[in-house]
Amino acid sequence: MLLRKDDQAVVIESSDHFEHILRVAVPEINGASARPGFEANRDVVIHREKVLSH
């Protein structure tokens, strides 16, 4: 688990460090709830884990 504060982000990049694969930001925290924001290249598919388990 990696903790982030409001308006901080984590970037996952390719092993050659030339391309950002995924950026996960926390633009909004409301009490105990956080709304993550995801930015990725168009060829990267992002699914909620719940969708994949069915």
N, C-alpha and C positions, 0 to 999 in steps of 0.2 A: 504494500500500500504506500503510495506516495501522496503526501499531503500538500495541498496548495491553498494559498489565501485568495481572497477576492481579487480578480483581475490578474492572476498569475497563470502561466501556461507551462506545458511540458511539450517538447518537440522530439519526435522519433525520426531519425534520419537514416539514410542508406549507409552501409558500412564504409563506403568511400567518402562519406561526408559531403557529397556534392548535391544531394537531393533530399528535401524534407518529405518524408512519407506521410506523417500525420502530426498535427498540432492539436493538443487538447487544452482548452482554456476553461477557466471558471469565471465567467463574466458576472455571475450573480449568486450570492449566498443569502438565503433568507432563513434565519434561525438555524434549524438543524438540516435544512434542505439546500442542496447546491444544484445549479443547472449547468452541466458541462456543455461546452461548445466544441465541435469537431471540425477541423479543416483538413482536407486531404486532396491529393490529385484526383482527377476524374476517374482514373483507372483503379483507384483503391476503393474497395467495397467495404462499407461499415454497416454492421447489423447489431441490434441488441442481442445479448446472449439468450434471452428468453425466446426470440424468434428462431434461433439456431437449434434449440433443444427440442423442437417439435417436428 
